[in-house]
Amino acid sequence: MLCDDLTLGEFCKCVARLGGFLGRKSDGLPGWQTLWRGWCRLMDMCWAIDFSTQSLEKCW
């Protein structure tokens, strides 16, 4: 799935899944704590990618 294809609701659900949201039929919508945990995890992933590309640039 490309970023251009995501709606805001789908993006929030993806972030919530990073925070531990299972998305079962009876679960309802994700809460703020789940979204926050997912957002922090996403930011950690972005930081790691940024850090790894910077360290590779210094090697070459």
MARTOR-746037 format. One record per residue (C-alpha): x negated, y, z negated; chain. Coordinates in steps of 0.5 Angstrom, whole numbers, plus 500, padded with zeros to 3 digits. Last residue first. Example, Ala and Ser with C-alpha at 12.3 -4.5 7.8 and 13.67 -1.06 7.14 Angstrom:
<doros>
+-----+-----+-----+--------+
|   X |   Y |   Z | lodren |
+-----+-----+-----+--------+
| 473 | 498 | 486 |      A |
| 475 | 491 | 484 |      A |
+-----+-----+-----+--------+
</doros>
This chain:
<doros>
+-----+-----+-----+--------+
|   X |   Y |   Z | lodren |
+-----+-----+-----+--------+
| 436 | 513 | 496 |      A |
| 437 | 511 | 489 |      A |
| 440 | 518 | 487 |      A |
| 445 | 517 | 492 |      A |
| 447 | 510 | 488 |      A |
| 447 | 513 | 481 |      A |
| 452 | 518 | 484 |      A |
| 457 | 513 | 487 |      A |
| 457 | 509 | 481 |      A |
| 459 | 515 | 477 |      A |
| 464 | 517 | 481 |      A |
| 467 | 510 | 481 |      A |
| 466 | 509 | 474 |      A |
| 470 | 516 | 473 |      A |
| 476 | 514 | 477 |      A |
| 476 | 507 | 473 |      A |
| 476 | 511 | 467 |      A |
| 481 | 516 | 469 |      A |
| 486 | 510 | 471 |      A |
| 485 | 507 | 464 |      A |
| 487 | 514 | 461 |      A |
| 493 | 514 | 466 |      A |
| 495 | 507 | 464 |      A |
| 495 | 508 | 457 |      A |
| 499 | 515 | 457 |      A |
| 504 | 512 | 462 |      A |
| 505 | 506 | 456 |      A |
| 505 | 511 | 451 |      A |
| 510 | 515 | 455 |      A |
| 515 | 510 | 456 |      A |
| 516 | 505 | 462 |      A |
| 523 | 505 | 465 |      A |
| 528 | 499 | 463 |      A |
| 525 | 492 | 461 |      A |
| 531 | 488 | 463 |      A |
| 529 | 487 | 470 |      A |
| 521 | 485 | 468 |      A |
| 516 | 491 | 470 |      A |
| 511 | 489 | 466 |      A |
| 508 | 495 | 463 |      A |
| 501 | 494 | 460 |      A |
| 498 | 501 | 461 |      A |
| 495 | 499 | 468 |      A |
| 503 | 497 | 470 |      A |
| 505 | 504 | 468 |      A |
| 500 | 507 | 473 |      A |
| 503 | 503 | 478 |      A |
| 510 | 505 | 476 |      A |
| 509 | 512 | 476 |      A |
| 506 | 512 | 483 |      A |
| 512 | 508 | 485 |      A |
| 517 | 513 | 482 |      A |
| 513 | 519 | 485 |      A |
| 514 | 516 | 492 |      A |
| 508 | 512 | 495 |      A |
| 507 | 511 | 502 |      A |
| 502 | 516 | 503 |      A |
| 497 | 513 | 498 |      A |
| 497 | 507 | 502 |      A |
| 500 | 500 | 500 |      A |
+-----+-----+-----+--------+
</doros>
